[in-house]
């Protein structure tokens, strides 16, 4: 069984969301926007529902439920099509569509459930996955639920992600972790002993 993250692992879409966060908070000043950008890049596996309250406070406002929801909706409008149109991580599409080893693929994403489902449908990729988990279900819980459902040993699985949150979700479930390395997460293998790949062309 393989647990897959989406942004930065299946699609090279990390920059799409980085640019969106930066642009949304630029009206509050470049310093705030840069702080938001840096935090987002260092916390790729964290849900936008957790990020926006923090970023709103940095902007000097109160993160009311209405304000957070409004920003989440605006963010979705900005990024949805751009994520769909972003390039595939080399080898990922072929590996997922062919599934030559008859593995069970589970998608665990910090993207809201409805949005990630829309993206997969647009890409005609939904059928590649036995299950799809998006926010508000956390990655740690998604992995735990799946292990219990399939009654499978953690060592018989693999989590592929590109953020420390992905690594931590795997660790808390005793699942081996593989990092997809790209330009904005080079700090992870510098700080942690972790196996990594840059693409999936050799699989």
C-alpha positions as CSV (number, residue, x, y, z in Angstrom):
1,X,0.0,0.0,0.0
2,X,1.2,3.5,-0.9
3,X,0.0,6.7,0.7
4,X,0.5,9.6,-1.7
5,X,0.5,13.3,-0.9
6,X,-0.6,15.4,-3.9
7,X,1.0,18.9,-4.2
8,X,4.7,18.5,-4.8
9,X,4.5,14.7,-5.1
10,X,2.0,14.0,-8.0
11,X,1.7,17.5,-9.4
12,X,4.5,20.2,-9.3
13,X,1.9,22.6,-7.9
14,X,3.6,23.8,-4.7
15,X,4.6,27.2,-6.3
16,X,0.9,27.7,-7.4
17,X,-0.2,27.8,-3.8
18,X,2.9,29.7,-2.6
19,X,2.2,32.4,-5.1
20,X,-1.5,32.5,-4.1
21,X,-0.7,33.0,-0.4
22,X,1.9,35.6,-1.2
23,X,-0.4,37.6,-3.4
24,X,-3.3,37.4,-1.0
25,X,-1.3,38.9,1.9
26,X,0.8,41.4,-0.2
27,X,-1.8,44.2,0.5
28,X,-0.7,44.0,4.2
29,X,2.9,44.7,3.2
30,X,5.8,42.9,1.7
31,X,7.1,41.9,5.1
32,X,3.9,40.1,6.0
33,X,3.7,38.5,2.6
34,X,7.3,37.2,2.8
35,X,6.6,35.8,6.3
36,X,3.5,34.0,5.0
37,X,5.5,32.7,2.0
38,X,8.3,31.4,4.2
39,X,5.9,29.7,6.7
40,X,3.9,28.1,3.9
41,X,7.1,26.7,2.2
42,X,8.3,25.3,5.5
43,X,4.9,23.8,6.4
44,X,3.7,22.3,3.1
45,X,1.6,19.5,4.7
46,X,-0.4,21.9,6.9
47,X,-4.0,22.6,6.0
48,X,-5.0,26.1,4.8
49,X,-7.6,26.0,7.6
50,X,-4.8,26.0,10.1
51,X,-2.6,28.5,8.1
52,X,-5.1,31.3,7.5
53,X,-5.9,32.0,11.2
54,X,-2.2,32.4,11.8
55,X,-1.6,34.6,8.7
56,X,-4.6,36.8,9.5
57,X,-3.2,37.5,13.0
58,X,0.1,38.4,11.3
59,X,-1.8,40.9,9.3
60,X,-3.2,42.6,12.4
61,X,-6.7,41.2,12.1
62,X,-8.9,38.9,14.1
63,X,-9.2,35.4,12.5
64,X,-13.0,35.1,12.8
65,X,-14.7,32.0,11.3
66,X,-16.2,34.2,8.6
67,X,-12.9,35.7,7.7
68,X,-11.1,32.4,7.5
69,X,-13.9,30.8,5.4
70,X,-13.9,33.8,3.1
71,X,-10.1,33.6,2.5
72,X,-10.3,29.8,2.0
73,X,-13.0,30.3,-0.7
74,X,-10.9,33.0,-2.4
75,X,-7.8,30.8,-2.2
76,X,-9.7,27.9,-3.8
77,X,-10.9,30.1,-6.7
78,X,-7.3,31.2,-7.3
79,X,-5.5,27.9,-7.2
80,X,-8.0,25.2,-8.4
81,X,-7.5,25.4,-12.2
82,X,-3.8,26.3,-11.8
83,X,-3.2,23.1,-9.8
84,X,-5.0,21.1,-12.5
85,X,-2.9,22.7,-15.2
86,X,0.4,22.4,-13.3
87,X,3.0,20.0,-14.6
88,X,3.2,16.4,-13.4
89,X,6.1,15.3,-11.3
90,X,8.0,13.2,-13.8
91,X,7.0,9.5,-13.7
92,X,4.1,10.0,-11.2
93,X,1.2,10.0,-13.7
94,X,2.5,6.8,-15.4
95,X,3.1,5.0,-12.1
96,X,-0.4,5.9,-10.8
97,X,-2.3,5.1,-14.0
98,X,-0.5,1.8,-14.8
99,X,-0.1,0.5,-11.2
100,X,2.0,-2.3,-12.6
101,X,2.6,-3.9,-9.2
102,X,-1.1,-3.9,-8.3
103,X,-0.6,-1.8,-5.2
104,X,-3.3,-0.1,-3.2
105,X,-3.0,3.7,-3.6
106,X,-4.4,6.0,-1.0
107,X,-4.4,9.8,-1.4
108,X,-3.8,11.9,1.8
109,X,-3.9,15.6,1.1
110,X,-4.2,18.8,3.2
111,X,-6.4,20.2,0.3
112,X,-10.1,20.3,1.3
113,X,-11.9,17.1,0.5
114,X,-14.3,18.6,-2.1
115,X,-11.5,20.4,-3.9
116,X,-9.1,17.5,-4.1
117,X,-12.0,15.3,-5.5
118,X,-12.7,18.0,-8.1
119,X,-9.0,18.1,-9.1
120,X,-8.8,14.3,-9.4
121,X,-12.0,14.1,-11.5
122,X,-10.6,16.8,-13.8
123,X,-7.4,14.8,-14.3
124,X,-9.4,11.5,-14.7
125,X,-7.2,10.2,-11.8
126,X,-9.8,9.4,-9.2
127,X,-10.1,5.7,-10.1
128,X,-6.3,5.3,-9.4
129,X,-7.0,5.6,-5.6
130,X,-8.9,3.2,-3.4
131,X,-9.6,6.1,-1.0
132,X,-9.1,9.9,-1.0
133,X,-8.6,11.9,2.2
134,X,-8.6,15.7,2.3
135,X,-9.1,18.3,5.0
136,X,-10.5,18.4,7.6
137,X,-9.2,14.8,8.0
138,X,-5.6,15.0,9.0
139,X,-3.0,12.9,7.4
140,X,-2.1,11.0,10.6
141,X,-5.7,10.1,11.1
142,X,-6.2,9.1,7.4
143,X,-3.2,6.7,7.6
144,X,-4.5,5.2,10.9
145,X,-8.0,4.8,9.6
146,X,-6.7,3.0,6.4
147,X,-4.4,0.7,8.3
148,X,-7.3,-0.3,10.6
149,X,-9.6,-0.8,7.7
150,X,-7.3,-3.0,5.6
151,X,-5.7,-4.7,8.6
152,X,-2.3,-4.1,7.0
153,X,1.0,-3.9,8.8
154,X,2.7,-0.4,8.7
155,X,5.9,-1.9,7.4
156,X,4.0,-3.2,4.3
157,X,3.2,0.4,3.4
158,X,5.0,3.5,2.2
159,X,4.1,7.2,2.6
160,X,5.3,9.5,-0.2
161,X,5.3,13.2,0.7
162,X,7.2,16.4,0.4
163,X,6.8,18.0,3.8
164,X,7.7,17.5,7.5
165,X,4.0,17.1,8.3
166,X,3.9,14.1,5.8
167,X,7.0,12.6,7.5
168,X,5.5,13.1,10.9
169,X,2.1,11.5,9.9
170,X,4.0,8.5,8.7
171,X,6.2,8.3,11.7
172,X,3.3,8.4,14.1
173,X,1.8,5.4,12.3
174,X,5.2,3.5,12.0
175,X,4.9,3.7,8.2
176,X,8.1,4.1,6.2
177,X,8.5,7.5,4.5
178,X,9.9,8.6,1.2
179,X,10.5,12.3,0.5
180,X,9.9,13.8,-2.9
181,X,12.7,16.3,-3.0
182,X,12.2,19.7,-4.8
183,X,13.5,23.2,-4.7
184,X,11.6,24.4,-1.7
185,X,12.1,21.4,0.7
186,X,15.9,21.0,0.5
187,X,16.0,21.8,4.3
188,X,14.3,18.5,5.2
189,X,17.1,16.0,4.3
190,X,19.6,18.5,5.8
191,X,17.8,18.2,9.2
192,X,16.4,14.6,9.0
193,X,17.8,11.3,8.0
194,X,15.3,10.4,5.2
195,X,15.3,8.6,1.9
196,X,14.3,10.8,-1.0
197,X,13.7,10.8,-4.8
198,X,13.5,13.8,-7.1
199,X,11.0,12.0,-9.5
200,X,9.5,8.6,-10.2
201,X,10.9,7.9,-13.6
202,X,13.1,5.0,-12.3
203,X,10.2,3.2,-10.5
